[in-house]
Amino acid sequence: MKLFFIQLMLEFKLPLENPVLIFSLILFIILLSPILLRKLNIPGIIGLIISGVVIGPFGLNILEKNSAVDLFSTIGLLYIMFIAGLELDMNQFRANRNKSILFGFFTFIFPLIIGFPVCYYFLEYGFNASLLIASMFSTHTLVAYPIVSKLGISKNQAVAITVGGTILTDTAVLIILAIIISNSEGNLNQDFWIRLGISLTVFSAIMFFVIPRIAKWFFTKLESEKHSHYIFVLSVVFFAAFLAEVAGVEPIIGAFVAGLALNKLIPNSSALMNRIEFIGSALFIPFFLISVGMIVDVSVITKGSTALIVAGTLSIVALFGKWFAALITQFVFRYSPAQRQLIFGLSSSHAAATLAVILVGFKAGILDENILNGTIILILITCIVASFATEKAAKKIVIEMEDNPSGLNKSNSFNNEHILIPIANVESIEKLLEFSIIIKEKKAANPVSILSVVSNNDEAEINILKTRKKLEEFVKQASASETKVNIITTIDHNSASGISRISREIMADIIVLGWPHRADLIDRLIGEKVDNILNNINKTIFICHIEKPLVFQKRIVIVIPPLAEHENGFELWFTKMVKLAQELSIPILLCCNEITQNYANKLVKKARLTALIVPYLFEDWDDFFLISKAIRQDDLFVLVCARKGAASYMNLFENLPSKLEKYFEINSKIVIYPQQFTQRFSNERYNNITPEPLSIGIETIQKIGRGIGNIFKKDDLE
């Protein structure tokens, strides 16, 4: 028994050496630290950093900073930069490219200009040392980015330009570092510039031209191997980090570029994105934050007044330089105070790049121990300030967004949105479900409902059980992206009436249908299923024919008829298409007349939509299919139709699926029937007296005539 206690005590000898015990301790810190500090209104990030200070070699010495900690720390940092690139709204980034470049210039040049004279004249360091320390002020690490991501404002323009500016300023600083080191070693010559230029060019070519093509091929060939997708993405991140290091820049640049390269192929609503964020937020990123705390040596405060003066000066200059850059950015771009504070919070934290610059300078003999110790204190102070500033600003922006809603028609009740997917073929449901998950309002309480209508016969109960068993697999698929799916199976004499009845029972707002198959003569005489659904359901209907995965689409082409803006469901379907474009990071080509374009532009401003929308004036509806010349192979073709009697209805909408299959055979297609005004379906006593039955009778006779005519034509051909 005594031997057992001796062995037990050896296991707890500090610093801990048992890998299982070390991992358990870190997991408990990751679990408990944010929970305990949340009660004190302290951001969880600060709790993890302080925990690192306490358990680190300069604290209680519970853990030593060994290779295992360094490995997980590196993974966490690369993960933060990768997610920042992956979540970046590429449409907004392209639209605000100049703003990102300008902010990158501000956040680089102002700390440099402020910091250099302070270091050179006040702290009395040499030219190379002062320039290196001043360039360190310009760097920043997105330590507080998880706060922004968690609160759901990563698409905000202020976040987009800050993330874009981060990569620009860090790249510039790391290039300056390479130049200073080469200069101090006497190697700053023409060969250095040629080598750096060629290596960066090759790196960029591999990341933006080779990697996306390989990823596209991999995701296509192994579409069903979902776990392999995550391993592939992780491999790309670390390979990109290695390539960046070979090219002469920091690995964090490679991780960020990997996020940009895979941005379009991994939508924010996808199951893969959910896996990436979950594993990063639960394990790797907290590891990095704890490791940041482990390098902080609080004892430098006791090492004389020089260390305190250097640490205080570095911290004040670093924070002031970033605050001043954020202030100038606010004035130039007319941002709100909350956006300025958000930019300051995101760009003021110094960690990885800062430490890399100072350590390299220290090892090269350019910087002394006072700067190294002062930088470590600076890292702790700036991370704490950045976390508080970011969380406070982010909450303000969230409140502003709630107080000033997007301006959409509140009758659409987005928070109570309910999407219904009726299925006739189980094979086509995966793509319909993917489309529905992407366009679904994330705050909507209702699940996505999958409906199967079983024929009312002797085998109805058996068929219901079989159908439910097949559909359970898709519930698991949707749960991977944290989307609730509800399976509904019902019995009816025909599928159209079953869909109509269930859509009313669950109060569905949107119905997503698969593409109808070609009907025979009998179907035409009786009335096609889709026509029956359109006539009986006054909801927004999407009829989808998705040839290839949505992430492979290069552009959304939306063709809108005149007067479509007067349809009741215009705002709903338009917002959904913009959301789809945002998720896929692709532009929209809006083909319509000038009046509709103006209305759409007003809606974009009113709803604060950020997708890149390119207007294309189209008015020649007499020869509608001429527009096929403007459609490319990788375009998602969207046609906005209308029910008969609607303001925007046209005769050419008749027999539309067969026409679209002929002219747009290789394209993925979506036909939208917007919701109409409810008066048409009112149950008032006299509103039921309409000429519609007469119209339907005439149309049925016309269909019979055309069907019989086609039969005789076939006989003549034979």
PALUMSE-124140 format. One record per residue (C-alpha): x, y negated, z negated. Coordinates in steps of 0.02 Angstrom, whole numbers, padded with zeros to 5 digits, always signed. Each point is the difference from the previous one (the first is absolute). Example, Ala and Ser with C-alpha at 12.3 -4.5 7.8 and 13.67 -1.06 7.14 Angstrom:
+00615+00225-00390+00069-00172+00033
! end
This chain:
+00000+00000+00000+00145-00116-00042+00078+00036+00170-00165-00047+00082-00002-00171-00086+00182-00030+00046-00038+00038+00183-00154-00112-00010+00103-00143-00070+00129+00023+00138-00139-00018+00129-00043-00172-00074+00181-00059-00008+00015-00173+00078+00013-00034+00142-00119+00140+00050+00072+00128+00119-00141+00125+00021-00077-00042+00172-00173+00065-00050-00001-00107-00158+00063-00153+00096-00134+00019+00132-00135+00024-00133+00055-00158-00091-00004-00104+00159-00173+00066+00045-00066-00045-00173+00072-00176+00019-00082-00016+00172-00165+00059-00075-00005-00096-00164+00095-00161+00032-00130-00083+00115-00145+00062-00108+00071-00075-00161+00054-00166+00076-00164-00024+00093-00083-00031-00168+00120-00147-00023-00037-00065+00176+00180+00037+00053+00025+00069+00176+00045+00185+00002+00155-00037+00104+00077-00098-00146-00036+00145-00117+00098+00118+00112+00148-00121+00014+00004-00029-00190-00012+00188-00028+00153+00019+00110+00092-00129-00107-00046+00094-00160+00046+00177+00056+00147-00050+00109+00187+00009-00039+00000-00181-00065-00152+00031-00111-00029+00156-00106+00107+00102+00122-00135+00134+00016+00037+00019+00185+00159-00033+00096-00007-00072+00175+00058+00156+00094-00013+00057+00181-00175+00072-00026-00068-00166-00065+00089-00092+00142-00077+00118+00128-00179-00026-00062+00033-00186-00018+00059-00011+00180-00152+00097+00059-00114-00120-00096+00080-00155+00073-00007+00071+00177-00181+00047-00034-00046-00180-00049+00077-00069+00160-00077+00138+00106-00176-00029-00068+00024-00188+00024+00036+00031+00185-00137+00130+00015-00137-00109-00079+00050-00155+00098-00143-00060+00110+00091+00004+00166-00132-00105+00087+00016-00133-00132+00188+00017-00002+00007-00029+00189-00120-00145-00015+00103-00074-00143+00171+00054+00065+00060-00180+00006-00063-00030-00177+00095+00152-00063+00158-00060+00086-00021-00175-00072-00034+00066-00175+00150+00117+00017+00104-00153+00043-00070-00101-00147+00025+00140-00128+00176+00028+00065+00065-00177+00024-00072-00092-00152+00069+00118-00134+00165+00001+00095+00009-00192+00011-00050-00020-00184+00108+00142-00064+00166-00036+00089+00038-00170-00079-00054+00064-00172+00121+00146+00011+00141-00100+00082-00006-00159-00106-00088+00049-00163+00060+00180-00025+00165-00040+00091+00014+00155+00109+00096+00008+00165-00077-00023+00172-00023+00186+00041-00067+00038-00175-00119-00149+00002-00066+00045+00173-00026+00182-00053-00091-00048-00161-00107-00129+00093-00046+00131+00131-00052+00115-00143-00128-00132-00051-00077+00016+00174-00033+00187-00015-00156+00072-00077-00073+00173-00027-00187+00032+00010-00008+00067-00178-00173-00077-00025-00070+00066+00165-00091+00148-00084-00108-00130-00093-00055-00077+00165-00032+00170+00078-00101+00058-00150-00111-00155+00001-00035+00024+00187+00069-00165+00066+00148+00068+00099-00084-00064+00160+00000-00180-00064+00099-00118+00113+00110-00058-00145+00050+00181-00033+00032+00032+00186+00120-00146+00020+00088+00040-00166+00030+00180+00051+00058-00056+00172+00112-00132-00078+00073+00128-00121+00075+00105+00138+00069-00154+00089+00082-00078-00153+00069+00165-00069+00073+00044+00170+00081-00173+00013+00073+00014-00176+00068+00174+00029+00081-00057+00163+00077-00147-00097+00064+00128-00127+00082+00101+00138+00077-00160+00071+00069-00058-00170+00073+00172-00039+00079+00010+00173+00066-00177-00022+00075+00040-00170+00085+00155+00075+00057-00097+00153-00104+00105+00121-00120-00134+00061+00041+00006+00185-00083+00029+00168-00005+00189-00025-00105-00022-00157-00134-00100+00091-00003+00119+00149-00015+00152-00113-00140-00079-00104-00098-00057+00154+00010+00169+00088-00044+00101-00157-00154-00108-00038-00059+00010+00181+00015+00191+00002-00088+00011-00169-00145-00109+00061-00017+00102+00161-00009+00164-00095-00126-00063-00127-00120-00092+00116+00009+00107+00158+00056+00176-00046-00077+00030-00173-00181-00053+00046+00001+00118+00151+00064+00145-00105-00129-00039-00135-00141-00007+00128+00052+00168+00072+00015+00078-00174-00170-00062-00060-00081+00064+00163+00080+00172+00001-00023+00033-00186-00166-00090-00024-00067+00133-00120+00159+00012-00106-00040-00147-00114+00135+00037-00130+00133+00001+00137-00049-00179+00046+00056-00062-00171+00166+00093+00006+00030-00069+00174-00034-00179-00057+00116+00019-00150+00137+00069+00114-00019-00151+00116+00017-00121-00147+00164+00073-00061+00069+00025+00174-00038-00183+00038+00084-00053-00164+00155+00100+00049+00003-00075+00175-00012-00175-00073+00148+00037-00113+00100+00063+00149-00049-00158+00095+00077-00107-00137-00154-00059-00095-00084+00058-00160-00110+00159+00000-00150-00104-00058-00001-00083+00172-00013+00172+00080-00145+00052-00113-00095-00160+00041+00030+00024+00187-00061+00181-00016-00163-00069-00072-00017-00118+00147+00037+00140+00125-00134+00115-00074-00123-00140-00043-00116+00030+00147-00001+00190-00019-00054+00000-00184-00161-00099-00031-00029-00066-00176-00158+00105-00020+00081+00164+00054+00033+00149-00113+00186-00011+00041+00009-00180-00060-00089+00050-00160+00130+00137-00031+00145-00118+00033-00067-00132-00120-00051+00125-00134+00169+00089-00013+00095-00165+00010-00106-00089-00131-00006+00150-00117+00182+00051+00003+00134-00080+00110-00038-00187-00023-00015+00013-00193+00168+00093+00001+00078-00147+00091-00073-00127-00123+00065+00100-00149+00173+00009+00081-00001-00190+00022-00022-00016-00188+00140+00127-00032+00131-00114+00080-00045-00148-00113+00130-00029-00135-00083-00110-00131+00162-00005-00100+00074-00126+00123-00095-00132-00099+00120+00029-00145+00157-00015+00106+00026-00185-00025-00074-00160+00066+00074+00021+00175-00104+00155+00034-00157-00088-00062+00033-00156+00105+00034+00103+00157-00154+00112-00028-00113-00150-00036+00066-00099+00148-00019+00145+00121-00178+00037-00058-00058-00182+00008+00077-00031+00172-00069+00164+00069-00178-00036-00058+00003-00184+00048+00068+00038+00175-00140+00124+00034-00133-00113-00075+00059-00146+00107-00004+00109+00157-00179+00053-00044-00050-00182-00030+00067-00055+00170-00088+00149+00081-00164-00053-00081+00015-00178+00066+00050+00054+00176-00135+00133+00021-00132-00083-00111-00020+00148-00116-00098-00002-00162+00090-00013-00170-00042+00184-00031+00084+00050+00164+00153-00105-00045+00010+00087-00168-00020+00169+00086+00143-00039+00120+00108-00056-00146-00044+00156-00101+00040+00120+00141+00161-00087+00052+00073-00045-00170+00045+00174-00065+00182+00049+00022+00051+00183-00012+00075+00117+00128+00070-00117+00133+00059-00122-00134+00090+00137-00096+00075+00069+00161+00072-00170+00046+00073-00034-00173+00071+00176-00024+00087-00004+00169+00071-00173-00041+00055+00059-00173+00087+00155+00068+00086-00105+00134+00069-00115-00136-00095-00154+00060-00114-00011-00154+00040+00020-00185-00087+00090-00144-00098-00155-00054-00091-00005+00166-00035+00187-00007-00074-00010-00176-00094-00160+00042-00075+00082+00153-00063+00146-00104-00090-00121-00117-00064-00093+00154-00075+00162+00066-00097+00029-00162-00063-00181-00012-00050-00016+00183-00090+00168+00002-00102-00049-00153-00041-00174+00069-00042+00071+00171-00117+00132-00072-00097-00126-00104-00008-00127+00142-00054+00128+00131-00136+00078-00107-00071-00169-00050+00000-00064+00180-00068+00162+00070-00146-00002-00121-00038-00181+00048-00003+00048+00184-00115+00148-00035-00119-00115-00096+00006-00127+00142-00044+00137+00124-00147+00054-00108-00061-00179-00028+00018-00040+00185-00061+00157+00086+00039+00030+00182-00162-00079+00052-00074+00154+00077-00185+00027+00000-00040+00059-00175-00148+00099+00064+00126+00125+00065+00038+00040-00184+00178+00058+00029+00018+00056-00180-00148+00118+00026+00053+00052+00174-00044+00178+00047+00071+00088+00154-00088+00154+00070+00086+00122+00118-00124+00120+00081+00091+00147+00079-00046+00122+00135+00175+00071+00025+00116+00033-00148+00154-00015+00111-00031-00184+00035-00032-00052-00180+00183-00026-00051+00024-00150+00115-00172-00071-00042+00041+00014-00185+00170-00084+00026-00085-00144+00092-00132-00017-00138+00130-00002-00139+00098-00138+00087-00149-00115+00026-00079+00037-00169-00006-00142-00126+00117+00054-00140-00107-00078-00137-00158+00087+00061-00071+00112-00136-00086+00120+00121+00093+00148+00075+00016+00042+00185-00142+00123+00033+00019+00142+00125-00167+00065+00063-00038+00166+00084-00177+00031+00062-00044+00184+00009-00143+00063+00110-00158+00051-00091-00002+00188+00035+00018+00165-00092+00189-00019-00019-00007-00180-00064+00057+00039-00178+00145+00109+00058+00055-00134+00123-00005-00133-00137+00119+00103-00109+00118+00030+00147+00002-00184+00047+00033-00058-00178+00146+00121-00014+00079-00069+00160-00023-00180-00055+00081+00024-00172+00170-00006+00085-00033-00179+00057-00043-00053-00177+00177+00050-00051+00071-00093+00150-00089-00161-00048+00047+00016-00184+00184-00011+00050-00035-00181+00050-00105-00029-00158-00161-00007+00099-00156+00084-00067-00094+00109+00123-00176+00065-00025-00064+00150+00099-00184+00001+00049-00082+00148+00086-00183-00008+00045-00129+00098+00100-00099-00080+00140-00082+00047+00165+00123-00110+00096+00161-00085-00047-00055-00176+00050-00146-00004-00122+00109+00077-00136+00133-00134+00022-00133-00136+00001-00081+00065-00159+00162+00022-00098+00068-00170+00053-00154-00081-00077+00008+00107-00157+00181-00046-00040-00021-00177+00069+00149+00016+00119+00069-00162+00074+00111+00078+00133-00022+00161+00098+00151+00076+00087-00047+00121+00139+00105+00113+00111-00004-00024+00188-00156+00078+00080+00024+00144+00120-00069-00012+00177-00186+00035-00004-00094+00112+00119-00166-00041+00085-00108+00065-00144+00095-00110-00125-00028-00150+00112-00187+00034+00016-00025+00019-00187+00122-00139-00048+00181+00020-00053+00043+00020-00183+00102-00160-00005-00144-00098+00077-00118+00069-00132+00122-00048-00138+00019-00176+00071-00187-00024+00013-00036+00063-00176+00145-00072-00100+00025-00187-00017+00178+00007-00065+00172-00034+00074+00052+00154+00097+00175+00045+00059+00008+00135+00136+00180+00060+00005+00102+00099+00125+00176+00001-00073+00117+00087+00121+00159-00016-00104+00042-00053-00178-00043-00181-00037+00178-00042-00052+00057+00029+00180-00112-00138+00069+00093-00157+00058-00146-00121+00013-00188-00014-00031-00096-00067+00150-00174-00060-00052-00124-00043+00138-00147-00103-00064-00156-00045+00102-00073-00176+00000-00113-00045-00148+00073+00142-00106+00041-00127-00135-00188-00017-00030-00015+00183-00053-00023+00025-00186+00145+00124-00013+00131-00103+00093+00099-00050-00154+00000+00178-00069+00070+00089+00154+00120-00143+00041+00074+00005-00175+00019+00189+00011+00094-00013+00165+00115-00133-00073+00031+00112-00151+00042+00143+00119+00124-00113+00093+00079-00054-00165+00019+00178-00061+00078+00056+00165+00104-00162+00018-00058-00026+00179-00075-00151+00089-00179-00021+00063-00040-00052+00179-00171-00086-00012-00089+00007+00168-00154-00112+00000-00065-00170+00054+00056-00164-00076-00149-00019-00117+00027+00171-00078+00187-00034-00015-00034-00163-00094-00119+00089-00118+00128+00138-00031+00135-00130-00036-00113-00085-00128-00033+00168-00081+00187+00037-00009+00032-00164-00090-00153+00018-00112+00042+00178-00049+00189-00033-00011+00038+00145+00116+00183+00022+00046+00001+00113+00154+00082-00065+00159-00146-00036+00119+00037-00042+00183-00147-00077+00098-00039+00064+00175-00137-00093+00094-00119+00127+00078-00168-00045+00077-00017+00110+00154-00123+00126-00071-00073+00038+00172+00162+00091+00038+00037+00054-00178+00122+00139+00038+00124-00118+00081+00064-00024-00176+00075+00175+00010+00147-00080+00092+00046-00095-00160-00006+00158-00107+00162+00091-00037+00023+00184-00039+00031-00026-00187-00147-00120-00026-00147+00039-00112-00148-00056+00105-00147-00069-00100-00163-00049+00085-00133-00094-00096-00172+00053+00060-00177-00040-00053-00164+00087-00023-00140-00035+00122-00090-00159-00042+00154-00079-00080+00064-00170+00056+00160+00071+00075-00076+00154+00083+00045+00034+00182-00060+00132+00121+00177+00062+00030+00001+00069-00178-00108+00144+00064+00090+00168+00021+00153-00085-00070+00100+00150-00066+00013+00082+00171+00054-00166+00079+00133-00030-00132+00067+00177+00021+00022-00034+00185+00089-00169-00012+00090+00021-00167+00032+00187-00001+00172-00003-00085-00042-00132-00130-00070+00020-00174-00171-00084+00000-00121-00072-00126-00174-00063+00044-00081-00112-00133-00185-00031-00020-00018-00143-00126-00139-00007-00126-00149-00101+00063-00119-00112-00094-00108+00096-00119-00160-00075+00071+00006+00124+00140-00022+00141-00125-00117-00092-00117-00148+00094-00070-00115-00150+00002-00172+00037+00067+00009-00091+00166+00186+00012+00034-00026+00178+00060-00098-00062+00150+00137-00013+00132+00019+00039+00185+00137+00124-00047-00103+00161+00028-00045-00061+00175+00183-00039+00036+00053+00171-00062-00131+00083+00110+00060-00095+00155+00181+00041-00040-00041+00185-00024-00084+00005+00172+00154-00085+00075+00112+00130-00083-00107+00141+00070+00013-00078+00174+00188-00016-00012+00020+00177-00067-00106+00077+00141+00093-00108+00126+00166+00068-00063-00063+00178+00019-00045-00030+00184+00167-00085+00028+00089+00154-00066-00106+00111+00114+00046-00109+00149+00185+00013-00043-00012+00188-00012
! end
